[in-house]
Amino acid sequence: MSKWFFVFALLVSACGKEYQPKPKGYNRLILPTEVYQPLPDTLPYKFEYSVHAKLLKDSSWREEENFIEIFYPTLKSTVHITYKRVFNKEQLLKEYYNDAYRLTAKHQIKAYSIDEAILKTPLGKTAVVAELDGEVPSQFQFTMTDSSKNFLRGALYFNVKVQNDSLKPAIDFMKKEVMKMINTMEWRKN
């Protein structure tokens, strides 16, 4: 009798509950290990980047010689690096800075905030970093210059159509990756 009572109790309790779907979750994200390699000697600048990233030639319409893309296939993100020579011309440096600020300001339409900071790297270089918050295509940008010969700009982009809140772990990871590039950046001697 106790066996039938157990079966009856199980059937009654199973019939009384409504089905509730599971809430939507985020995709599982496996972050690459933090192992780095130097850029090739052919560029006028050098820094360390992840061994899990692919170094590509710039694919933009400009396709300039020292422009590169550092593509992270597992995160579908790219760090676009643009480089310009300054030639000791203050006017050129101003133009490069204005272009960099204009490109960052284009994101103001969708950005909740744009936080800028001036950082000093362990190697004694100075970087201007902009962190963008909101549904923007680029969440992190930076510029570096020696004010006389070299100007470098970097911008992080994700190649996915996903809300940034679900990308937060990847965005945070990529910010650390870009900071590794900034902190190891040096100008090569010409």
N, C-alpha and C positions, 0 to 999 in steps of 0.2 A: 504494500500500500504506500509506503514512503517513496518508492520509486515513481509511482504514478502521481503522487502529490507534487513531487519535484518537477516532473514534466509539465503538469498542469500549471504550476506557478510560473515556469519559464515561458510558456505560451501566452499566458495572460499578461505578463510584464512586457513581453516583446511586442504585443499588439497595441499597447497603450501609448507608446512613445512616438512622437512625430519625428520625421527625418529632418536633420539640419545639415545643410551642406557645409563643408569646411571653408573657412575664410580664405581669400586669395592670399597666396604667399609670394615671396620673391624667388627669383631663380637662384639656384645654388651658384656661388661664386668661389672659384678656387684661385687664390692669388699666387702669382709666381714667387719663387724664392728670391731673396735679395742677393744676387750674384752679379757682379759688374765687370765690364770690359772697357778699354779705352776706344775712342774714335780712331779711325785711320789717320795716318800722318799727312794725308793729302789736303786736309782742311786747315784754314788759318787759325783755328781755335781747337781746343781739345777739352773733353770732359768724359766722365764715366757714364755709361748707360747699361741697362740690363742685358744680360746674355739671352734673355727670353724675347727681347725685342728685335725687330728687323730694321736695319738701316737702309732707307730707300732714298733715291733721288727725289727731289721735289717734283710733285705732279701738278702744281698749279700752272696757270697760264703764263706766269712770269718765267719759270724754269731758269733761275739764275744759278751760276756756277757753284756757289757755296751754300745754297739752300738745301736743307735735308729734311727728311721726315723720319721719325723714330716711331715705328708701328708696333703696338702690343697686340698680337693676334687674339690671344685668349680674352682680353678685355675690350677688344674692338675700339681701341683708343690710339690716337696719334699725337705726338708732340711735333709741331711744325717749327723748324728753326730757320730763321732768316738772318743773313749776315751781309753787312755793307762795310766798305772801307770809308773812313772819314777824311783821310788825306790832310789832316791838320786844318780843316776848314770848319769853323764854328757854324757857318750857315748850313752846311750839310748835316752836321750833328743835330741842329735844331729841327731841320726837316725830318730826319729819322725819328726823333722823339715825337714830333707832332703827328707823324704817320702812326706811330705806336699808340699814342693816346687816342687818336681818332678811331683806330681799329678796336680798341677796348671800349670806347664810348658808344660804338654801334650797338653794344649789348645792353645799353641802359633801358631800352624799351621793355625787355623782359626780366631784367635783373632787379632783385629786391634790394641788393646793395653791391657796391664795388669798394672793397677795402684795399687801399694801397699802403705799402710799407717799403722803407728803404732798409736793406739788409747788408751787413758786412759778412763776407764769407770767411771761412778759416784760412783761405789763401790770400786774404787781404783785398779781395775784389768787392765792388759794390754792385748790388742788384736792386732794381725797382720791381717789386712784385705786386700784382693785382689779383686778388681773390674775388671771384664773382659768385654771387649767391642768387639762386632762382632758376627758372627753366631756360637757361642760356646754353648755347652750343659750346661755349668755351668757359670753363670754370676757373682756369688758372693761366695767367700770362706773366711774362717778365721781360725786362730789358737789362742789358749789361753793356758797358762801354768803358774804354780807357780814356775817352774824351779827345784823343788825338788821331788814332789810327783805326780803331775797330768799334763796330756797333753790332750787337747781337740781340735778336728778339725771339722769344719762344712763346708758343700758345698751345695749350692742351685742348684737344677736341675728342669727343666720343662719337663714333660712327653708328649710333643706335638711336631709335626713336622710343626712348623709355623715359619715364619721369625721373628727375634727378634724385628724388628721395629714395628710389629703389637702386639708384646707382651710387649712393653715398659711400658704401665700402670701397667701390672701385675708384671713385673720385678721391677719397682720402688716400688710398694706396698710390694713385698716380701723382698726387701732390708731393708725396714723399719721394717718388721717383724723380720728379722734376727738381725738387730741392737737392737731390744727390747730384744732378747735372750742374745745378748752379754752384753748389759748394765745391765741386771739383773742376770748375771751368777755369781755363788759362788761355792766354793768347800765345800763339806760336810765333817764334822769331822769324821774320821774313828774310 
